[in-house]
Amino acid sequence: MANPQQRIYSFSKPRSQPQSSKGTSDDESPYGDLKCTQKRKYSKKWKSLPWQFSLSGHLSPWPTFATGQTILQNRKPCSTEYQKRPSWQQNPLGMAKPKYLEQLENYLRKELLLLDLGTDSTQELRLQPYREIFDFFIEDFKTYKPLLSSIKNAYELMLAYQREKIRTLEPLKAKLITMNEDCNERILAMRAEEKCEISVLKKEKMNLLKLIDKKNEEKVSLQSEVSKLRKSLAEEYLRYLSERDARKILIGDLNELRYQREDMSLAQSPGVWGEDPVKLTLALKMTRQDLTRTQMELNTMKANFGDVVPRRDFEMQEKTNKDLQEQLDALKADYEEVCKEHEVLLQLHMMTLKERDQFSAELQEIQRTSTPRPDWTKCEDVIAGGSERWRILAEGKNSDQLVDVLLEEIGEGLLRGKDSFRGLGYGEDVPPFLRFDGIVENKKPSKKFVVDLLQDAWKERLGDEKSKFQDFFFNFLERRFGTNDAMAWAYTIFENIKLFRTNEVMSHFYAVLMGKMMESVYINHKNTVAKLLKEMTNADTQNEGLLTNEQFSTILKNFFPLKKEEDIQELLESGGWNANSEDVLNYRFLFIETEEGQSEPFVQKLWEQYEKEKEEYLQEIKQQLGLTVNETVTLSKLRKALMTIDPSLDKHTLRAYLSQAFLIPESDLLELEKEKEEEEEEEVEVVEESAGVVLHKVLERLRIADTKRMGPRELEPTS
């Protein structure tokens, strides 16, 4: 057995520092690769301890009676602070520690000291000496070895879990830093934009304030000018008064001197006049009386009209005052307008800020949630016919329509691959022409064959409109293909028209067949197109198939008097008219159909405008009723609403609309109208209230029918 000094020396050997790793399990930890080797080392070190200090010998009961003692303080064991402590503090009660404990503490201090001297020591390496000490305890305390081992394993698992968690959080930390930098850059950019906008608005505000100050200065100058003019007018008035008084005094003096001279001349030569002096004296007396009376009247006139100015001066001053008042009013109006504009600009600025914040938030949300647009060119290699056929199919279509085209191509391939169909049975929800239980053959016709067959069915339907459309369709198939193959063709045609929704003939036939559209809608549309072609043919006097732009526009306006100007312009553009087009157009090309039944854009635009006008008409009915879609509408209310929004409705069309909306025969409606004329109004209202229908059902029934406006809506008088 080795001596104690050799065993103590084995504890103090410097260990090699293993390479650190980022693993999380025991095998991936910094010491996982040398696990077996370390266990052998721990075993050798444990065996090198003195035998008398192991559990196989007699362990000291310390510190049973040494209260307050600790094995290691919370500091470095080999630090200068520990060495400077007095000996009585290192061993407080004078009771010696067990040598086994002292050997373990010395070994721990030496190992920690070696790790402190190393330059690349990590926290994981500093934990290794404590692991070794704990392993020594586990090996010595055989009784508690399972418990201590489980405790050690639990801590090791927790440390491995924490290391794995730290490793997984490192990329998230870098991502957070990157996102923080991006957000800061966006905030700085937004603040820079806000500063620029604020500076521009401040400049505008300063300019407006300068303009207001200028207007105020002009107002003050005009007020001062008006005050000066008033002052000069008062001075002129006083000067004229003084001149008037002086002139009166002068005239009085002159009259007095003249009278004195006449008296003196009469007194000196009494015979000059050849008249009697008494008579002259009497005449003079009367003349003086007249003069006195005239003077009194003159004084009265002066007293009454002393403050009156001449009309010419008054008119001039009044004109000047009026001009100044108009200028002042104009300045006040300009000032008020500038103030209003300033307030509007402030409100606009606030609204702009709100919109900017809203748009910025929407932009961020869109950037976060938006998906990239699909690359439709990838379909060129998948669709049969290659890129050339795909360009023909995708021409002039949006993404939604391209999805329909792609689904049709995929569905056509799947439909071609089917050899048979399974019957839907005889349930109530199964259409009559599909009621069959078993397997039916897929005839696999071409699209052109199906279109030709449906057009032939429409031609026969025009001569047989008594039976239901579904029954007529099955009877038509029986006549065309025989009784045995009729069901197979019914399933085949049904699957084709259900698949090809972009084909006009198939989609319209499917809508009529499934009750989503009435036959009259399709028939009236075809009749409208035929009548329009006839009108254009009649306008083509030379029968060359050409019409000028003016002729084409005039025919459309006369044929569709209720269409708006923008709708007429859309029809012109769909027909090929634009600013750079030729003067004439071959109108016959607008009504040509392809082999698969597809119409030209002009006829398609007519159908789109028809559906849009129908929807607008139904919305007007709903708005006129003032009800929600779940409320009940009566017959009288709907009749009143229809007559209000479309006064040109004749009685026959009105009854047809009401019959379709309430599913009442027209003959019954006619009887109700007669009863309404005979009976009292209150009783009729009670009957009609009981026959109400939910509004959304009424609108849906009118939507599948040929519902359209018959005349312009009269404008309501303004209050």
C-alpha positions in Angstrom: 0.0 0.0 0.0 1.3 3.4 -0.8 2.1 5.7 2.0 -0.1 8.7 2.9 2.2 11.2 1.3 2.0 9.4 -2.0 -1.8 9.3 -1.8 -2.0 13.0 -1.0 0.3 13.7 -3.9 -2.0 11.9 -6.2 -4.7 14.4 -5.4 -2.6 17.4 -6.3 -1.6 16.2 -9.8 -2.6 18.7 -12.4 -5.2 17.3 -14.8 -5.3 18.0 -18.5 -8.2 20.4 -19.5 -10.5 18.7 -22.0 -11.8 20.6 -25.0 -15.2 22.3 -24.4 -18.2 21.1 -26.3 -21.7 22.3 -26.9 -23.4 19.0 -26.4 -26.2 18.6 -23.9 -26.1 14.9 -22.9 -23.5 13.2 -20.7 -21.8 11.7 -23.7 -21.7 15.1 -25.5 -20.5 17.1 -22.4 -16.9 18.4 -22.2 -16.1 15.2 -20.3 -18.4 12.8 -22.1 -15.8 11.3 -24.4 -13.5 10.4 -21.4 -16.2 9.1 -19.2 -14.8 5.6 -18.6 -11.3 6.9 -18.3 -12.4 9.4 -15.7 -14.2 6.8 -13.7 -11.0 4.7 -13.5 -9.1 7.9 -12.4 -11.7 8.6 -9.8 -11.4 5.0 -8.6 -7.6 5.2 -8.4 -7.8 8.6 -6.6 -10.3 7.2 -4.2 -8.1 4.1 -3.5 -5.1 6.4 -2.9 -6.8 8.0 0.1 -5.6 6.9 3.5 -7.3 3.8 4.6 -7.9 5.0 8.1 -9.9 8.0 6.8 -12.3 6.0 4.6 -15.6 4.6 5.7 -14.0 1.1 5.9 -12.1 2.5 8.9 -13.4 4.6 11.7 -14.5 8.1 10.6 -14.4 11.0 13.0 -17.7 12.3 14.3 -16.6 15.8 13.6 -18.4 18.2 13.3 -21.1 16.7 15.4 -19.9 18.7 18.5 -18.3 21.6 16.6 -21.3 23.8 15.8 -20.9 26.7 13.4 -18.0 25.1 11.6 -17.9 24.9 7.8 -15.8 22.9 5.4 -15.2 25.7 2.9 -16.1 29.3 3.1 -17.6 31.2 0.2 -14.2 32.3 -1.2 -11.3 30.9 -3.1 -9.5 28.4 -0.9 -6.0 29.4 -1.9 -6.5 33.2 -2.0 -4.4 35.6 -0.1 -7.5 36.6 1.9 -7.8 33.1 3.3 -4.1 32.8 4.1 -4.1 36.1 5.9 -6.8 35.0 8.3 -5.7 34.3 11.9 -5.3 30.7 12.9 -8.0 31.1 15.5 -10.5 32.0 12.7 -9.4 29.0 10.6 -10.0 26.7 13.6 -12.5 28.5 15.8 -13.1 26.1 18.6 -9.7 24.4 18.6 -11.2 21.1 17.6 -9.2 19.5 14.8 -10.9 18.5 11.6 -10.8 14.9 10.4 -7.8 14.2 8.2 -10.0 12.9 5.4 -11.9 16.1 5.3 -8.6 18.2 5.3 -7.2 16.0 2.5 -10.4 16.6 0.4 -10.3 20.4 1.1 -6.5 20.6 0.2 -7.1 18.6 -2.9 -10.0 20.9 -3.9 -7.9 24.1 -3.2 -5.1 22.8 -5.3 -7.3 21.9 -8.2 -9.1 25.3 -8.1 -5.7 27.0 -7.9 -4.5 25.2 -11.0 -7.6 26.2 -12.8 -7.2 29.8 -11.7 -3.6 29.8 -13.1 -4.9 28.5 -16.5 -5.8 31.2 -19.1 -8.5 29.2 -20.8 -10.4 27.8 -17.8 -14.1 27.8 -18.2 -17.0 27.5 -15.7 -17.5 23.9 -16.8 -13.8 23.1 -15.9 -14.2 24.8 -12.5 -17.0 22.4 -11.7 -14.9 19.3 -12.4 -13.0 19.3 -9.0 -16.4 19.4 -7.2 -17.6 16.4 -9.2 -14.5 14.5 -8.2 -15.0 15.3 -4.5 -18.6 14.3 -4.8 -17.5 11.0 -6.4 -15.1 10.3 -3.5 -18.0 10.8 -1.1 -20.2 8.5 -3.2 -17.5 5.8 -3.2 -16.9 6.1 0.5 -20.4 6.2 1.7 -21.6 2.8 0.4 -24.9 3.0 2.3 -25.9 6.3 0.7 -24.3 5.7 -2.7 -27.6 5.1 -4.6 -29.2 8.2 -3.2 -26.1 10.3 -3.8 -25.7 8.9 -7.3 -29.3 9.7 -8.1 -28.7 13.3 -6.8 -25.6 13.6 -8.9 -27.4 12.3 -12.0 -30.3 14.6 -11.5 -28.0 17.6 -11.3 -26.0 16.4 -14.3 -29.2 16.1 -16.4 -30.3 19.5 -15.3 -26.9 21.0 -16.3 -27.1 19.2 -19.7 -30.6 20.5 -20.2 -29.6 24.1 -19.4 -26.6 23.8 -21.7 -28.9 22.6 -24.5 -31.3 25.4 -23.8 -28.6 28.0 -23.9 -27.3 26.6 -27.2 -30.8 26.7 -28.8 -31.3 30.3 -27.5 -28.1 31.6 -29.1 -29.6 31.9 -32.7 -32.7 33.5 -31.2 -30.6 36.1 -29.5 -28.8 36.9 -32.7 -32.2 37.1 -34.5 -33.6 39.4 -31.9 -30.5 41.6 -32.2 -31.0 41.7 -36.0 -34.7 42.5 -35.7 -34.0 45.2 -33.2 -31.5 46.8 -35.6 -34.0 46.6 -38.5 -36.8 48.1 -36.3 -34.5 50.9 -35.2 -33.5 51.7 -38.8 -37.2 51.8 -39.8 -38.0 54.1 -36.8 -35.1 56.4 -37.7 -36.3 56.5 -41.3 -39.9 57.2 -40.3 -38.7 59.9 -37.9 -36.6 61.5 -40.7 -39.6 61.5 -43.0 -41.7 63.0 -40.2 -39.1 65.7 -39.6 -39.1 66.5 -43.3 -42.9 66.8 -43.4 -43.0 68.8 -40.2 -40.4 71.2 -41.6 -42.4 71.6 -44.8 -45.6 72.2 -42.8 -43.7 74.7 -40.5 -42.5 76.6 -43.6 -46.1 76.7 -45.0 -47.3 77.9 -41.6 -44.7 80.6 -41.5 -45.6 81.7 -45.0 -49.3 81.8 -44.0 -48.5 83.8 -40.8 -46.5 86.3 -42.9 -49.4 86.6 -45.3 -51.8 87.2 -42.4 -49.4 89.8 -41.0 -49.2 91.5 -44.4 -53.0 91.6 -44.6 -53.3 93.0 -41.1 -50.8 95.7 -42.0 -52.7 96.6 -45.1 -55.9 96.7 -43.0 -54.3 99.0 -40.5 -53.0 101.3 -43.2 -56.4 101.4 -44.8 -58.0 102.2 -41.5 -55.5 105.0 -40.9 -56.1 106.3 -44.4 -59.9 106.3 -43.8 -59.4 108.2 -40.5 -57.2 110.8 -42.3 -59.8 111.2 -45.0 -62.5 111.8 -42.4 -60.3 114.3 -40.6 -59.6 116.2 -43.9 -63.4 116.1 -44.7 -64.2 117.7 -41.3 -61.6 120.4 -41.9 -63.0 121.1 -45.3 -66.5 121.3 -43.9 -65.4 123.8 -41.2 -63.6 125.9 -43.8 -66.7 126.0 -46.1 -68.8 127.0 -43.1 -66.5 129.9 -42.3 -66.4 131.0 -45.9 -70.2 130.9 -46.1 -70.5 133.1 -43.0 -67.9 135.5 -44.3 -69.7 135.7 -47.6 -73.0 136.4 -45.9 -71.5 139.2 -43.9 -69.9 140.6 -47.0 -73.1 140.5 -49.0 -75.0 142.2 -46.1 -72.4 145.0 -46.0 -72.5 145.4 -49.8 -76.3 145.7 -49.7 -76.2 148.2 -46.9 -73.7 150.4 -48.8 -75.8 150.1 -52.0 -78.9 151.2 -50.1 -77.1 154.1 -48.5 -75.8 155.2 -51.9 -79.3 155.0 -53.5 -80.8 157.0 -50.6 -78.1 159.7 -50.9 -78.6 159.9 -54.7 -82.4 160.3 -54.3 -82.0 162.9 -51.6 -79.6 165.0 -53.7 -81.5 165.0 -57.0 -85.2 164.6 -56.4 -86.2 165.5 -59.9 -84.0 163.0 -61.6 -86.5 160.2 -61.6 -89.4 162.4 -62.5 -91.6 160.7 -59.9 -93.1 161.5 -56.6 -90.8 161.1 -53.7 -93.6 159.8 -51.5 -94.3 157.1 -54.0 -90.6 156.2 -54.2 -90.4 156.2 -50.4 -93.4 153.9 -50.2 -91.8 151.6 -52.8 -88.6 151.6 -50.9 -90.4 150.7 -47.8 -92.2 147.8 -49.5 -89.0 146.7 -51.0 -87.3 146.6 -47.7 -90.1 144.6 -46.2 -89.7 142.1 -49.1 -86.0 142.1 -48.4 -86.6 141.4 -44.7 -89.0 138.6 -45.5 -86.6 137.2 -48.0 -83.8 137.5 -45.5 -85.9 135.6 -42.9 -86.7 132.9 -45.4 -83.0 132.7 -46.3 -82.0 132.5 -42.6 -84.7 129.7 -42.2 -83.3 127.9 -45.1 -79.8 128.2 -43.7 -80.9 127.1 -40.3 -82.7 124.0 -41.8 -80.0 123.1 -44.3 -76.9 124.5 -42.6 -75.4 121.0 -42.1 -76.2 119.7 -45.6 -73.2 119.3 -47.9 -73.4 119.5 -51.7 -74.7 116.4 -53.4 -71.6 116.2 -55.6 -69.3 116.2 -52.6 -71.6 113.8 -50.8 -71.7 111.4 -53.7 -67.9 111.5 -54.1 -67.3 110.8 -50.4 -70.0 108.1 -50.5 -68.3 106.5 -53.4 -64.9 106.7 -51.7 -66.3 105.2 -48.5 -68.0 102.5 -50.4 -64.8 101.5 -52.2 -62.9 101.4 -48.9 -65.7 99.4 -47.3 -65.5 96.9 -50.2 -61.8 96.6 -49.9 -62.2 96.1 -46.1 -64.8 93.4 -46.7 -62.6 91.7 -49.3 -59.7 91.8 -46.9 -61.9 90.4 -44.1 -63.1 87.6 -46.4 -59.5 86.8 -47.5 -58.4 86.7 -43.9 -61.3 84.4 -42.9 -60.6 82.2 -45.9 -56.9 82.0 -45.0 -57.9 81.1 -41.4 -60.2 78.4 -42.7 -57.6 77.1 -45.1 -55.1 77.0 -42.2 -57.6 75.0 -40.1 -58.2 72.7 -43.1 -54.5 72.3 -43.5 -54.1 71.4 -39.9 -56.9 68.8 -40.1 -55.5 67.5 -43.3 -52.1 67.2 -41.6 -53.6 65.2 -38.7 -55.5 63.0 -41.1 -52.4 62.5 -43.2 -50.5 61.5 -40.1 -53.2 59.0 -39.1 -53.3 57.6 -42.6 -49.6 57.3 -42.7 -49.5 55.4 -39.4 -52.4 53.2 -40.7 -50.7 52.6 -44.0 -47.4 51.9 -42.3 -49.1 49.3 -40.0 -50.9 47.8 -43.0 -47.7 47.6 -44.9 -45.9 45.8 -42.1 -48.9 43.5 -41.7 -48.9 42.8 -45.5 -45.2 42.3 -45.5 -45.5 39.8 -42.6 -48.5 37.9 -43.9 -48.4 38.2 -47.7 -47.4 35.4 -49.9 -45.5 35.7 -53.1 -47.5 35.8 -56.3 -47.6 32.5 -58.2 -45.4 32.0 -61.3 -48.0 31.0 -63.9 -45.3 30.2 -66.5 -44.6 27.0 -64.6 -47.9 25.7 -65.9 -46.6 25.7 -69.5 -44.8 22.4 -69.0 -47.8 20.8 -67.4 -50.7 21.8 -69.6 -51.2 19.7 -72.7 -50.2 21.7 -75.8 -47.2 23.4 -74.2 -46.5 27.1 -73.8 -48.4 28.2 -76.9 -51.7 26.7 -75.7 -51.1 28.1 -72.1 -50.6 31.6 -73.5 -53.9 31.3 -75.4 -55.7 30.1 -72.3 -54.1 32.7 -70.0 -54.6 35.7 -72.2 -56.5 38.5 -70.5 -57.3 36.5 -67.3 -56.5 37.4 -63.7 -55.2 35.0 -61.1 -58.7 33.8 -60.0 -59.6 33.0 -63.6 -56.3 31.3 -64.2 -57.0 29.1 -61.2 -60.3 28.1 -62.8 -58.5 27.3 -66.1 -55.9 25.2 -64.3 -58.6 23.3 -62.4 -60.5 22.7 -65.6 -57.4 21.3 -67.3 -56.6 19.1 -64.3 -60.2 18.0 -64.0 -60.4 17.3 -67.7 -57.4 14.9 -67.4 -59.0 13.2 -64.4 -62.3 13.0 -66.2 -60.6 11.4 -69.3 -59.0 8.8 -67.0 -62.4 7.7 -65.6 -64.0 4.8 -67.5 -67.3 4.8 -65.5 -69.4 6.7 -62.9 -71.2 5.5 -59.9 -74.9 6.3 -59.8 -76.1 8.7 -57.1 -79.2 6.6 -56.2 -82.8 7.6 -56.0 -82.8 10.2 -53.2 -84.9 13.3 -53.2 -81.8 15.5 -53.5 -80.7 13.7 -56.7 -81.9 15.4 -59.9 -84.4 13.2 -61.9 -82.1 12.8 -64.9 -79.4 11.3 -62.6 -81.5 8.9 -60.5 -79.8 5.6 -61.1 -78.2 3.0 -58.8 -75.2 1.2 -60.4 -72.3 1.8 -62.7 -72.6 3.9 -65.8 -70.1 4.2 -68.7 -68.1 7.4 -69.3 -68.6 8.2 -72.9 -65.5 10.6 -72.9 -66.8 13.1 -75.6 -64.8 16.1 -76.7 -65.6 19.6 -75.6 -66.8 20.6 -79.0 -69.2 17.6 -79.1 -70.7 18.5 -75.8 -71.1 22.2 -76.9 -72.8 21.1 -80.2 -75.1 18.7 -78.2 -76.1 21.5 -75.8 -76.8 23.9 -78.6 -79.0 21.3 -80.3 -80.8 20.8 -77.0 -81.5 24.6 -76.8 -82.9 24.6 -80.3 -85.3 21.8 -79.5 -86.2 23.4 -76.2 -87.5 26.5 -78.0 -90.2 24.3 -79.6 -91.0 22.4 -76.3 -91.3 24.6 -73.3 -94.2 22.8 -71.5 -92.2 20.2 -69.6 -89.7 20.8 -66.9 -86.2 21.5 -68.1 -84.6 18.5 -66.3 -87.2 16.1 -67.8 -86.8 17.7 -71.2 -83.0 17.2 -71.0 -83.3 13.4 -70.2 -86.0 13.0 -72.9 -83.7 14.7 -75.4 -80.9 12.3 -74.5 -83.2 9.4 -75.0 -84.3 10.6 -78.4 -80.7 11.3 -79.4 -78.8 8.2 -78.0 -81.6 5.7 -77.2 -83.0 4.6 -73.9 -80.1 2.3 -73.0 -77.3 4.9 -73.3 -79.4 7.9 -72.1 -78.3 7.6 -68.5 -74.6 7.2 -69.3 -74.8 10.3 -71.5 -76.7 12.2 -68.8 -73.9 11.5 -66.3 -71.2 12.2 -68.9 -72.7 15.6 -69.9 -73.4 16.5 -66.3 -69.8 15.9 -65.2 -68.5 17.9 -68.2 -70.8 21.0 -67.8 -70.1 20.9 -64.0 -66.3 21.0 -64.7 -66.0 23.5 -67.5 -67.4 26.6 -65.7 -65.4 29.1 -68.0 -67.3 27.8 -71.1 -70.3 30.0 -71.6 -72.6 27.4 -73.2 -71.8 24.8 -70.5 -71.9 27.2 -67.5 -75.3 28.6 -68.6 -76.8 25.2 -69.4 -75.6 23.9 -66.0 -77.1 26.9 -64.2 -80.5 26.4 -65.9 -80.3 22.6 -65.4 -79.7 23.0 -61.6 -82.3 25.8 -61.1 -79.7 28.5 -60.5 -81.0 30.5 -63.5 -84.3 30.5 -65.4 -84.5 29.6 -69.1 -85.8 33.0 -70.0 -82.6 34.6 -68.9 -80.5 32.7 -71.4 -83.1 32.9 -74.2 -83.6 36.7 -73.7 -79.9 37.2 -73.7 -79.5 35.4 -77.0 -82.5 37.3 -78.4 -80.9 40.6 -77.3 -77.6 39.7 -79.1 -79.5 38.7 -82.2 -81.5 41.9 -82.3 -78.4 44.0 -81.8 -76.7 42.3 -84.7 -79.9 42.9 -86.8 -79.8 46.6 -85.9 -76.1 46.9 -86.9 -76.9 45.0 -90.1 -79.7 47.5 -90.9 -77.4 50.4 -90.3 -74.9 48.8 -92.8 -76.6 50.1 -95.9 -73.8 48.9 -98.2 -73.7 45.4 -96.6 -69.9 45.4 -96.2 -69.9 44.5 -92.5 -68.3 47.8 -91.6 -69.5 50.5 -89.2 -68.0 53.8 -88.2 -67.3 54.7 -84.6 -70.2 57.2 -84.6 -72.6 54.7 -86.1 -71.5 52.0 -83.6 -71.9 54.3 -80.6 -75.3 55.6 -81.8 -76.7 52.1 -82.3 -75.5 51.1 -78.8 -77.1 54.2 -77.2 -80.4 53.8 -79.0 -80.5 50.0 -78.4 -79.6 50.4 -74.7 -81.1 53.7 -73.6 -80.7 53.0 -69.9 -77.0 52.3 -70.0 -74.6 54.8 -68.6 -72.0 56.6 -70.7 -69.1 54.6 -69.1 -70.9 51.3 -69.9 -71.2 52.3 -73.5 -67.5 53.2 -73.5 -66.7 49.8 -72.1 -68.7 48.1 -74.9 -66.8 50.2 -77.4 -63.4 49.2 -75.9 -64.4 45.6 -75.8 -65.4 45.8 -79.5 -61.9 47.0 -80.3 -62.4 50.8 -80.4 -59.7 53.0 -78.9 -57.9 56.2 -79.7 -55.5 54.6 -82.1 -58.0 52.3 -83.9 -59.2 52.7 -87.4 -62.3 54.7 -88.5 -64.4 51.6 -89.3 -64.9 48.3 -87.6 -66.1 44.9 -88.9 -69.0 44.4 -86.5 -69.7 40.8 -87.6 -66.6 39.6 -86.0 -68.0 40.7 -82.6 -70.7 38.1 -82.7 -68.7 35.1 -83.9 -68.4 32.0 -81.6 -65.6 29.6 -81.5 -66.0 25.8 -82.0 -66.2 25.4 -78.2 -69.0 28.0 -77.9 -66.9 30.8 -76.6 -68.1 34.3 -77.5 -66.1 37.4 -78.4 -65.2 39.9 -75.6 -68.0 42.2 -76.8 -70.8 39.6 -76.1 -69.1 38.6 -72.8 -69.1 42.3 -71.8 -72.8 42.5 -72.5 -73.5 39.5 -70.2 -71.3 41.0 -67.5 -73.1 44.3 -67.7 -76.4 42.5 -67.6 -75.5 40.7 -64.3 -74.1 43.9 -62.8 -77.2 45.9 -63.7 -79.4 43.2 -62.2 -77.5 43.2 -59.0 -77.7 47.0 -58.8 -81.5 46.8 -59.4 -81.9 44.3 -56.5 -79.8 46.5 -54.2 -82.1 49.4 -55.0 -85.1 47.3 -54.1 -83.4 46.4 -50.8 -82.5 50.0 -50.1 -86.0 51.2 -50.9 -87.6 48.6 -48.6 -85.3 49.6 -45.8 -85.2 46.1 -44.3 -82.4 43.7 -43.4 -82.0 40.4 -45.3 -83.6 38.4 -42.4 -86.7 40.6 -42.1 -90.0 39.8 -43.7 -91.4 41.7 -46.7 -95.0 41.6 -47.8 -96.5 41.7 -51.3 -97.8 45.3 -51.0 -94.4 46.6 -49.8 -92.5 44.9 -52.7 -95.1 46.2 -55.2 -94.7 49.8 -53.8 -90.9 49.5 -53.8 -90.8 48.3 -57.5 -93.1 51.1 -58.6 -91.0 53.6 -56.8 -87.6 52.7 -58.2 -89.0 51.7 -61.6 -92.1 53.8 -62.5 -92.0 52.5 -66.1 -93.0 49.0 -65.0 -96.1 47.8 -66.8 -98.7 45.7 -64.9 -97.8 42.4 -66.7 -94.1 42.7 -65.8 -94.9 43.8 -62.3 -97.1 40.8 -61.8 -94.4 38.5 -63.2 -91.8 39.9 -60.7 -94.2 39.5 -57.8 -95.2 36.0 -58.9 -91.5 35.0 -59.1 -90.7 36.6 -55.7 -93.6 35.1 -53.7 -94.1 31.9 -55.9 -97.7 32.8 -56.5 -99.3 32.3 -59.9 -100.1 35.4 -61.8 -103.8 34.5 -62.0 -103.9 34.5 -58.1 -102.2 37.9 -58.1 -104.8 39.3 -60.5 -107.5 38.0 -58.2 -105.8 39.6 -55.2 -105.7 43.0 -57.0 -109.4 42.8 -57.8 -110.2 41.9 -54.1 -108.1 44.8 -53.0 -110.2 47.1 -55.0 -113.4 45.7 -53.5 -112.4 45.1 -49.9 -111.3 47.5 -47.3 -107.6 48.5 -47.0 -107.1 47.3 -43.4 -108.3 43.7 -44.2 -106.0 43.5 -47.2 -103.1 44.5 -45.1 -103.8 41.8 -42.6 -103.9 39.2 -45.4 -100.7 40.4 -46.9 -98.8 40.5 -43.6 -99.6 36.9 -43.1 -98.1 36.0 -46.5 -94.7 37.7 -45.9 -91.5 36.2 -47.1 -87.9 36.7 -45.8 -86.1 39.4 -47.9 -83.1 37.3 -48.8 -85.3 34.6 -50.3 -87.2 37.3 -52.3 -83.9 38.7 -53.7 -82.6 35.2 -54.5 -85.7 34.3 -56.4 -85.6 37.6 -58.4 -81.8 37.0 -59.0 -82.4 33.8 -60.9 -85.1 35.3 -63.0 -84.8 37.8 -65.9 -85.1 40.9 -63.6 -84.1 44.2 -65.1 -85.0 47.8 -65.1 -87.7 48.8 -67.6 -87.2 52.6 -67.5 -85.3 55.5 -65.8 -85.9 56.3 -62.2 -87.6 59.6 -61.7 -85.5 62.1 -59.7 -86.9 63.0 -56.3 -87.7 66.7 -55.8 -85.1 68.5 -53.7 -86.2 70.3 -50.5 
